[in-house]
């Protein structure tokens, strides 16, 4: 049977040319004025998924170059 892409996950992640999977940093929507500037700056960048999730990501996103 043909494997299908998990659409909810594919809309939330970006796969780089080298095969890394990036996600948006959590906690950016509200209550950010109370955060220190260092935290606010760190929230602007995307974060990579943990290596332990690689097997799950490959199953949910077939036909991608996840390394």
C-alpha positions, -999 to 999 in steps of 0.1 A, spaced: 0 0 0 12 35 -8 25 56 21 8 89 26 23 121 39 11 133 73 -3 167 61 -5 183 96 32 177 102 43 187 67 27 221 72 45 226 105 80 216 96 107 226 70 132 201 56 165 217 47 186 207 17 209 187 40 180 168 55 175 185 89 139 190 101 132 224 115 102 235 136 89 268 149 99 276 185 71 271 209 56 300 230 57 329 206 21 339 205 15 358 237 29 367 271 62 376 255 67 410 271 75 394 304 103 374 288 139 386 290 154 399 257 176 369 254 146 346 253 128 368 228 157 367 205 161 330 208 124 325 200 129 341 165 149 312 152 136 278 142 147 248 162 158 214 149 139 182 159 157 159 184 176 129 169 153 105 188 124 116 166 141 107 133 124 73 129 89 88 135 95 117 111 106 93 84 74 73 88 52 104 88 70 121 59 79 95 33 96 105 0 117 132 18 155 133 23 155 132 61 190 123 74 
